[in-house]
Amino acid sequence: MIAAAALTEVEPALPPGDDAIARAISAGDHREALIACTRRYGRAIGRYCMAMLGSQADADDVAQETLLAAHDGFAGWRAEGSMQAWLFSIARRKCARLAEQRARRTARLRLVHDAAKPDSGGGGERQLIDRERAERARHLLAQLKPSEREALLLRYEAGLSYREVGEACGIDEVAARKRVSRALAAMRTALEDEGKSQS
């Protein structure tokens, strides 16, 4: 998923409708703005949180907390960047806070997998392969510096432009590009090292 997206370095188009969200916020209709944000960005925020945290339950909680925090922050939103980047900056901070709490508790990244057993039909083997790939991707992501992992996931999992990645991370676009590039290079090196050790 990330590797495929990395091959096509086309900037994603900004989603239409942010103007409607901005108008709802300006009119003081924060409920309508929240509904629109949830419809437009809720799934992407959830996927980003899942990629960052590795736990569906934690991802669901943090995605919900992100949207509630956005609702609380609508009154102070100044429309200085895209709504998408603003929402993902909130999600990024909340994921980082939870990961830090986990690290203090466990002293390492904990991966949580779906406990369901593969079915006895032909789909079980496919499900097992998918799980192994997901675990390998999480393992590679866990080896990255947190700042580079965040930038990579914001770019390829959340689909943010480099400018928006920069906004979400509090850095400029050039620095965002460098973080993503370093993350991809580190993952390629790790894959090459794995290949050499297996041969």
N, C-alpha and C positions, 0 to 999 in steps of 0.2 A: 504494500500500500504506500509506504513512505518512499521506497525505492522507485516505484513507478512514477510517483508524483515528482520525484527529483529529476527524472529524465526530461520532463517537460517544464521548462522554467518560464512558463507563461504566467503573468500576473493575473490572479483571479479578478473578475469584474466585481465591482461593488454591488451588493444586492440592492435592487430597487426597493423603495419604500421607507428608507431611513427618514425621508422628509416627513412622512406621515407620523412617524414616531416623534420626531422633533416638534411637529405641530401639536401633537397631543400633550407633550411635556410643557410646551409654551402655554397651552390653554389650561394647564393645571390638571389635566385628565390623566393622572399617573396610572390609574388602573388600566385604561385603554393602552397606554404606552407599554405597560408591563405585558399585557396580553400580546401585543404586536411583537415585542422583543422575544417573548417565549415562542411564538409561532415561527418567527424568522430565524432565531439563533439558538433556541433551546436544545435541539438535537446536537448541533455542532459543539456547543459548550459541554454537553454530556459526554460526547466522544473524546473531546480534549481532556476532560477530567479523568475519564477512564484510562486514557493513555498515560496520563501523568501519575495516577494513583494505583492503577492495577487492580482495583476493586470496584465492582459495579455498585455495591451499596454505598461506599464512600463517594464514588463519582456522582451518584444520584443526589446524595446529601449536599455535596459541594455545589453542584449545578443549581439546586434549589436555593441554597444560600446565596449564590452569585446573583440570581434574579431578584431575590428579596433585597439584597444590598443595593442593586441597581435601582429598585423601586424607591428605597430610602434615599438614594442619592440623586434622583431625578431633579429635585428642587435646586441642587447646586451644579447640575450639568451645564457646561458652558459651550458645548458643541464645537470644541477646538479640534477634534479629530472625528473619525468615523464612530458610529455607535458600536459597530462590531469590535473595533480595537478597544474601546472603553469597556465593553462587557468582558472581553477576554483578559484585559488587565486585572479586572476584579477576580475572575476565575483563577488566573495565574497566582495572584497573591493568596487566595484561599487554599489552593492546592499546595503551595509552598509552605504555608503555615501548618497544614495537616501533615505534610511529609516531614517537617521539622519535629512535630510532636511525636510522630512514629519513630523517627530516628532516635530521639531521646529515650523512647520506651524500648525499642528493640535493637538499636545500634546498627541496623541494616535495613535495606529495602525489603519489604515483605510482599511477596506476590500471592495474590488470591486467585484461585482458579475455580471454574464452575465445577461443582461436585457431582454433577450428573454423569452417570456412566454411559458409555457409548451403547447405542442400541445393537441388537443382535443382527440386524440386517446389514446391507452393504454400506449404509451411511456411517457406521461406526468407525471404519478405517479412515474415512474422509475427516470425520470429526476429530479423531486422534491426531491426524496430520496437521489440521488447522490449529489444534491446541499446542502442538510442538512448535509450530511456526510462531504463534503468538508468544509463547514462552521465550523462544530464542530472540524475538524482537524486543521483548521487555528486558531480557538480559543485556542485549546490546545497548538499549537506551539507558539502563541503569549504570552502565560504565561511563557514560558521558558526564561532563561537568553539568551541574544543574542548570546553569545559565544557557548552555548550548542545547541541552535537552529541551528546555522550555521553548527556545527559539525554533528548533526543528519541528516540534509538535505544533506550535502556533502556525508555522508556515505550511506544513504538509497535512496535518490532521485537521486543524481548524480552517485551513484555506485562506489565511490572512496574507495580504500583500506584504512585501518587505517593509514598506512604510508603516503599515499597521502593526507588524511584529515589533518594529521599533517603538511605536506608540505604546503598545501593551507592555513592553519591557522597560520603558523609560530610557531608551537609547535612540540614536539617530539611525536612519535607514542603512547607511554604510556599515555601521557596527552590527546591525541585525543581519546583513548579508554575510559578514565575516563569521558571526556565530554559527549560522546555518552551514556555511561552507566548512568550518572546522568540525562541526558535528558529523557531517556527511563523510568527511575525510577520515575521521576517527572510526566511524562504523565500517567503512571500506577496509581500513587497516585491520580491524578486529576480525572481519570476515576472511581476509586473506590469511591472517595468522591461524585462524581455525582450520582453513583449508590445508595449510602447510602441515599442521600438527596431525591431521587425519590421514595424510598421504605418506 
